[in-house]
Amino acid sequence: MTTKSGPELAVLAREIGTCRACVTAPAGRPLPHEPRPVCVMSSTARIAVCGQAPGTRVHASGRPFTDPSGDRLREWMGIGEDVFYDPAKLAIVPMGFCFPGLDDKGSDLPPRRECRRLWHDHVFAAMPQLRLKLVIGAYAQAYHLGDHRRGSVRETVAAWREILEETRAEGVAAVPLPHPSWRNNAWLKRNAWFEEECLPVVRREVARLLD
């Protein structure tokens, strides 16, 4: 748990860091291992990465996006680890703070529902300075985009221009992104417009807000 914060976020960080609701009061099956919440909150960052949930490597490291997906995400954003892991510049708030475990096929389970119910409204209310959210995957898009979300992740990402302008008009711009996992390599090849058209805008928005 990392925070660059005033008193309100510091209290939230302590409470989230000791949260065991997915074990003691789970929504469904309990978490199959000891919780290790991973979340970066900030009272100064103007950019938030809003993703899904930690994977096995992040669960082991306790640091978000310490895997090949993180390498690709940083490339998409046009920044290095020094900026990405600076809580004064970037907040990182997944929908599930703890690694949810694996299904029978070895894929990550969905983010735990307890985090959204208990924490997310409070976390984002305590970060009113945010001006851009990079919203990764279906669960994050459902929470952060609301009525701006289209039917599927593909349709939502394809509507990134409209969503960016719609949300900017409401005060906090948002860009929907696919997950930067290698599992999406085929999608990225089929949708070359994403790297050719969307990512230059993402990098420009990130650079502007970091300046």
C-alpha positions as YAML, in Angstrom:
chain: A
units: angstrom
residues:
- id: 1
  name: MET
  ca: [0.00, 0.00, 0.00]
- id: 2
  name: THR
  ca: [1.47, 3.31, -1.11]
- id: 3
  name: THR
  ca: [0.17, 6.80, -0.62]
- id: 4
  name: LYS
  ca: [1.23, 10.38, -1.28]
- id: 5
  name: SER
  ca: [-1.42, 12.01, 0.78]
- id: 6
  name: GLY
  ca: [-2.98, 14.24, 3.31]
- id: 7
  name: PRO
  ca: [-4.73, 12.92, 6.42]
- id: 8
  name: GLU
  ca: [-7.84, 11.53, 4.70]
- id: 9
  name: LEU
  ca: [-5.96, 9.37, 2.23]
- id: 10
  name: ALA
  ca: [-3.49, 8.31, 4.92]
- id: 11
  name: VAL
  ca: [-6.37, 6.96, 7.00]
- id: 12
  name: LEU
  ca: [-7.83, 5.17, 3.97]
- id: 13
  name: ALA
  ca: [-4.44, 3.67, 3.14]
- id: 14
  name: ARG
  ca: [-4.09, 2.25, 6.64]
- id: 15
  name: GLU
  ca: [-7.60, 0.82, 6.59]
- id: 16
  name: ILE
  ca: [-7.20, -0.73, 3.14]
- id: 17
  name: GLY
  ca: [-3.80, -2.10, 4.05]
- id: 18
  name: THR
  ca: [-5.31, -4.11, 6.89]
- id: 19
  name: CYS
  ca: [-8.58, -5.05, 5.15]
- id: 20
  name: ARG
  ca: [-9.50, -8.76, 5.33]
- id: 21
  name: ALA
  ca: [-13.14, -8.51, 4.29]
- id: 22
  name: CYS
  ca: [-12.68, -11.03, 1.47]
- id: 23
  name: VAL
  ca: [-11.72, -13.58, 4.14]
- id: 24
  name: THR
  ca: [-13.83, -12.57, 7.13]
- id: 25
  name: ALA
  ca: [-16.98, -11.34, 5.32]
- id: 26
  name: PRO
  ca: [-16.62, -12.53, 1.72]
- id: 27
  name: ALA
  ca: [-19.04, -11.94, -1.14]
- id: 28
  name: GLY
  ca: [-19.11, -15.59, -2.14]
- id: 29
  name: ARG
  ca: [-16.16, -17.88, -1.59]
- id: 30
  name: PRO
  ca: [-13.43, -16.51, 0.69]
- id: 31
  name: LEU
  ca: [-10.14, -15.42, -0.79]
- id: 32
  name: PRO
  ca: [-8.03, -18.60, -0.98]
- id: 33
  name: HIS
  ca: [-4.91, -16.97, 0.45]
- id: 34
  name: GLU
  ca: [-3.87, -14.20, 2.83]
- id: 35
  name: PRO
  ca: [-4.91, -10.75, 1.53]
- id: 36
  name: ARG
  ca: [-2.18, -8.42, 0.28]
- id: 37
  name: PRO
  ca: [-3.85, -5.18, -0.90]
- id: 38
  name: VAL
  ca: [-2.02, -3.35, -3.68]
- id: 39
  name: CYS
  ca: [-3.11, 0.23, -4.31]
- id: 40
  name: VAL
  ca: [-1.40, 3.60, -4.84]
- id: 41
  name: MET
  ca: [-3.36, 6.68, -3.76]
- id: 42
  name: SER
  ca: [-2.29, 10.28, -4.08]
- id: 43
  name: SER
  ca: [-3.48, 13.76, -3.17]
- id: 44
  name: THR
  ca: [-1.31, 15.32, -5.91]
- id: 45
  name: ALA
  ca: [-1.39, 12.95, -8.90]
- id: 46
  name: ARG
  ca: [-3.61, 14.10, -11.75]
- id: 47
  name: ILE
  ca: [-3.55, 10.72, -13.51]
- id: 48
  name: ALA
  ca: [-4.99, 7.44, -12.26]
- id: 49
  name: VAL
  ca: [-4.46, 3.99, -13.72]
- id: 50
  name: CYS
  ca: [-7.71, 2.13, -13.02]
- id: 51
  name: GLY
  ca: [-7.25, -1.57, -13.68]
- id: 52
  name: GLN
  ca: [-8.60, -4.96, -12.74]
- id: 53
  name: ALA
  ca: [-6.71, -6.76, -9.94]
- id: 54
  name: PRO
  ca: [-3.16, -7.85, -9.11]
- id: 55
  name: GLY
  ca: [-1.83, -11.04, -10.70]
- id: 56
  name: THR
  ca: [0.50, -13.60, -9.19]
- id: 57
  name: ARG
  ca: [3.67, -11.56, -9.72]
- id: 58
  name: VAL
  ca: [2.17, -8.43, -8.22]
- id: 59
  name: HIS
  ca: [0.84, -10.45, -5.29]
- id: 60
  name: ALA
  ca: [4.41, -11.62, -4.69]
- id: 61
  name: SER
  ca: [6.03, -8.19, -5.12]
- id: 62
  name: GLY
  ca: [3.36, -6.02, -3.49]
- id: 63
  name: ARG
  ca: [3.97, -3.47, -6.27]
- id: 64
  name: PRO
  ca: [1.46, -2.86, -9.09]
- id: 65
  name: PHE
  ca: [2.22, -3.88, -12.67]
- id: 66
  name: THR
  ca: [5.57, -5.56, -11.93]
- id: 67
  name: ASP
  ca: [5.09, -7.88, -14.89]
- id: 68
  name: PRO
  ca: [5.17, -7.78, -18.72]
- id: 69
  name: SER
  ca: [1.73, -6.17, -18.73]
- id: 70
  name: GLY
  ca: [3.22, -3.29, -16.76]
- id: 71
  name: ASP
  ca: [6.05, -2.94, -19.27]
- id: 72
  name: ARG
  ca: [3.54, -2.67, -22.09]
- id: 73
  name: LEU
  ca: [1.30, -0.26, -20.15]
- id: 74
  name: ARG
  ca: [4.23, 2.06, -19.44]
- id: 75
  name: GLU
  ca: [5.11, 1.95, -23.13]
- id: 76
  name: TRP
  ca: [1.52, 2.84, -24.00]
- id: 77
  name: MET
  ca: [1.72, 5.80, -21.62]
- id: 78
  name: GLY
  ca: [5.16, 6.91, -22.82]
- id: 79
  name: ILE
  ca: [6.70, 6.91, -19.33]
- id: 80
  name: GLY
  ca: [9.30, 4.93, -17.42]
- id: 81
  name: GLU
  ca: [9.23, 3.24, -14.04]
- id: 82
  name: ASP
  ca: [10.54, 6.38, -12.33]
- id: 83
  name: VAL
  ca: [7.35, 8.26, -13.19]
- id: 84
  name: PHE
  ca: [4.99, 5.28, -13.03]
- id: 85
  name: TYR
  ca: [5.96, 4.46, -9.45]
- id: 86
  name: ASP
  ca: [6.05, 8.05, -8.21]
- id: 87
  name: PRO
  ca: [2.89, 8.46, -6.10]
- id: 88
  name: ALA
  ca: [3.18, 12.22, -6.39]
- id: 89
  name: LYS
  ca: [2.49, 11.82, -10.13]
- id: 90
  name: LEU
  ca: [0.40, 8.69, -10.58]
- id: 91
  name: ALA
  ca: [-2.36, 6.92, -8.66]
- id: 92
  name: ILE
  ca: [-2.92, 3.21, -9.34]
- id: 93
  name: VAL
  ca: [-6.25, 1.86, -8.12]
- id: 94
  name: PRO
  ca: [-7.40, -1.57, -9.33]
- id: 95
  name: MET
  ca: [-10.99, -2.74, -8.92]
- id: 96
  name: GLY
  ca: [-9.76, -5.53, -6.68]
- id: 97
  name: PHE
  ca: [-6.87, -4.69, -4.37]
- id: 98
  name: CYS
  ca: [-5.81, -8.30, -3.78]
- id: 99
  name: PHE
  ca: [-4.90, -11.12, -6.15]
- id: 100
  name: PRO
  ca: [-8.23, -12.98, -6.53]
- id: 101
  name: GLY
  ca: [-6.73, -16.42, -7.24]
- id: 102
  name: LEU
  ca: [-6.92, -18.64, -10.30]
- id: 103
  name: ASP
  ca: [-9.74, -20.57, -11.91]
- id: 104
  name: ASP
  ca: [-9.58, -24.21, -13.00]
- id: 105
  name: LYS
  ca: [-7.91, -23.22, -16.28]
- id: 106
  name: GLY
  ca: [-5.17, -21.21, -14.56]
- id: 107
  name: SER
  ca: [-6.59, -17.78, -15.48]
- id: 108
  name: ASP
  ca: [-7.05, -14.99, -12.97]
- id: 109
  name: LEU
  ca: [-10.45, -14.87, -11.33]
- id: 110
  name: PRO
  ca: [-12.48, -11.63, -11.54]
- id: 111
  name: PRO
  ca: [-11.67, -8.82, -9.09]
- id: 112
  name: ARG
  ca: [-13.16, -9.33, -5.65]
- id: 113
  name: ARG
  ca: [-16.46, -7.49, -5.23]
- id: 114
  name: GLU
  ca: [-15.72, -6.46, -1.65]
- id: 115
  name: CYS
  ca: [-13.24, -3.75, -2.70]
- id: 116
  name: ARG
  ca: [-15.69, -1.88, -4.89]
- id: 117
  name: ARG
  ca: [-18.41, -2.05, -2.23]
- id: 118
  name: LEU
  ca: [-16.22, -0.99, 0.68]
- id: 119
  name: TRP
  ca: [-13.57, 1.31, -0.71]
- id: 120
  name: HIS
  ca: [-13.78, 2.73, -4.21]
- id: 121
  name: ASP
  ca: [-16.28, 5.52, -3.70]
- id: 122
  name: HIS
  ca: [-14.27, 6.74, -0.70]
- id: 123
  name: VAL
  ca: [-10.92, 6.48, -2.50]
- id: 124
  name: PHE
  ca: [-11.97, 8.49, -5.53]
- id: 125
  name: ALA
  ca: [-13.90, 11.04, -3.46]
- id: 126
  name: ALA
  ca: [-10.62, 11.66, -1.61]
- id: 127
  name: MET
  ca: [-8.75, 12.36, -4.88]
- id: 128
  name: PRO
  ca: [-10.70, 15.28, -6.41]
- id: 129
  name: GLN
  ca: [-7.54, 16.55, -8.15]
- id: 130
  name: LEU
  ca: [-7.59, 13.74, -10.72]
- id: 131
  name: ARG
  ca: [-8.00, 14.88, -14.31]
- id: 132
  name: LEU
  ca: [-7.42, 11.68, -16.30]
- id: 133
  name: LYS
  ca: [-8.31, 8.04, -15.75]
- id: 134
  name: LEU
  ca: [-6.86, 5.27, -17.89]
- id: 135
  name: VAL
  ca: [-9.55, 2.63, -17.52]
- id: 136
  name: ILE
  ca: [-8.41, -0.93, -18.21]
- id: 137
  name: GLY
  ca: [-10.78, -3.82, -18.80]
- id: 138
  name: ALA
  ca: [-14.46, -4.58, -18.36]
- id: 139
  name: TYR
  ca: [-14.78, -4.34, -14.57]
- id: 140
  name: ALA
  ca: [-13.00, -0.99, -14.32]
- id: 141
  name: GLN
  ca: [-14.93, 0.36, -17.29]
- id: 142
  name: ALA
  ca: [-18.24, -0.64, -15.72]
- id: 143
  name: TYR
  ca: [-17.40, 1.28, -12.54]
- id: 144
  name: HIS
  ca: [-15.62, 4.34, -13.92]
- id: 145
  name: LEU
  ca: [-17.45, 4.96, -17.20]
- id: 146
  name: GLY
  ca: [-21.03, 4.25, -16.17]
- id: 147
  name: ASP
  ca: [-23.40, 5.26, -18.98]
- id: 148
  name: HIS
  ca: [-20.44, 6.16, -21.20]
- id: 149
  name: ARG
  ca: [-19.52, 2.50, -21.46]
- id: 150
  name: ARG
  ca: [-20.54, 0.70, -24.64]
- id: 151
  name: GLY
  ca: [-21.62, -2.94, -24.83]
- id: 152
  name: SER
  ca: [-18.28, -4.77, -24.71]
- id: 153
  name: VAL
  ca: [-14.66, -3.90, -24.00]
- id: 154
  name: ARG
  ca: [-13.98, -3.91, -27.75]
- id: 155
  name: GLU
  ca: [-16.88, -1.56, -28.43]
- id: 156
  name: THR
  ca: [-15.95, 0.66, -25.49]
- id: 157
  name: VAL
  ca: [-12.32, 0.97, -26.54]
- id: 158
  name: ALA
  ca: [-13.40, 1.62, -30.14]
- id: 159
  name: ALA
  ca: [-15.43, 4.59, -28.85]
- id: 160
  name: TRP
  ca: [-12.43, 6.07, -27.00]
- id: 161
  name: ARG
  ca: [-12.61, 9.46, -28.77]
- id: 162
  name: GLU
  ca: [-16.23, 10.04, -27.85]
- id: 163
  name: ILE
  ca: [-15.73, 8.78, -24.32]
- id: 164
  name: LEU
  ca: [-12.69, 10.99, -23.82]
- id: 165
  name: GLU
  ca: [-14.64, 14.10, -24.80]
- id: 166
  name: GLU
  ca: [-17.80, 13.12, -22.92]
- id: 167
  name: THR
  ca: [-15.95, 12.50, -19.68]
- id: 168
  name: ARG
  ca: [-13.67, 15.51, -20.06]
- id: 169
  name: ALA
  ca: [-16.79, 17.67, -20.19]
- id: 170
  name: GLU
  ca: [-17.77, 16.19, -16.81]
- id: 171
  name: GLY
  ca: [-14.45, 17.13, -15.20]
- id: 172
  name: VAL
  ca: [-12.31, 13.98, -15.27]
- id: 173
  name: ALA
  ca: [-11.34, 12.69, -18.72]
- id: 174
  name: ALA
  ca: [-11.22, 8.93, -19.20]
- id: 175
  name: VAL
  ca: [-9.69, 6.74, -21.88]
- id: 176
  name: PRO
  ca: [-10.84, 3.10, -22.03]
- id: 177
  name: LEU
  ca: [-8.03, 0.64, -22.73]
- id: 178
  name: PRO
  ca: [-7.79, -3.08, -23.33]
- id: 179
  name: HIS
  ca: [-5.72, -5.03, -20.85]
- id: 180
  name: PRO
  ca: [-2.01, -4.82, -21.80]
- id: 181
  name: SER
  ca: [-1.63, -8.59, -21.32]
- id: 182
  name: TRP
  ca: [0.01, -10.77, -23.96]
- id: 183
  name: ARG
  ca: [-3.38, -12.49, -24.20]
- id: 184
  name: ASN
  ca: [-4.55, -9.45, -26.17]
- id: 185
  name: ASN
  ca: [-1.76, -9.63, -28.78]
- id: 186
  name: ALA
  ca: [-4.16, -10.99, -31.41]
- id: 187
  name: TRP
  ca: [-6.68, -8.22, -30.65]
- id: 188
  name: LEU
  ca: [-3.99, -5.58, -30.99]
- id: 189
  name: LYS
  ca: [-2.94, -6.98, -34.36]
- id: 190
  name: ARG
  ca: [-6.52, -6.98, -35.61]
- id: 191
  name: ASN
  ca: [-7.12, -3.44, -34.37]
- id: 192
  name: ALA
  ca: [-4.08, -1.51, -35.55]
- id: 193
  name: TRP
  ca: [-6.01, 1.75, -35.07]
- id: 194
  name: PHE
  ca: [-5.51, 1.41, -31.32]
- id: 195
  name: GLU
  ca: [-1.74, 1.87, -31.49]
- id: 196
  name: GLU
  ca: [-1.87, 4.23, -34.46]
- id: 197
  name: GLU
  ca: [-4.65, 6.57, -33.30]
- id: 198
  name: CYS
  ca: [-5.47, 6.09, -29.62]
- id: 199
  name: LEU
  ca: [-2.03, 5.68, -28.04]
- id: 200
  name: PRO
  ca: [-0.56, 8.96, -29.42]
- id: 201
  name: VAL
  ca: [-3.44, 10.77, -27.73]
- id: 202
  name: VAL
  ca: [-2.91, 8.84, -24.50]
- id: 203
  name: ARG
  ca: [0.78, 9.78, -24.48]
- id: 204
  name: ARG
  ca: [-0.03, 13.42, -25.21]
- id: 205
  name: GLU
  ca: [-2.61, 13.59, -22.40]
- id: 206
  name: VAL
  ca: [-0.23, 11.91, -19.94]
- id: 207
  name: ALA
  ca: [2.65, 14.22, -20.87]
- id: 208
  name: ARG
  ca: [0.44, 17.30, -20.57]
- id: 209
  name: LEU
  ca: [-0.74, 16.39, -17.08]
- id: 210
  name: LEU
  ca: [2.75, 15.45, -15.91]
- id: 211
  name: ASP
  ca: [4.19, 18.78, -17.11]
...
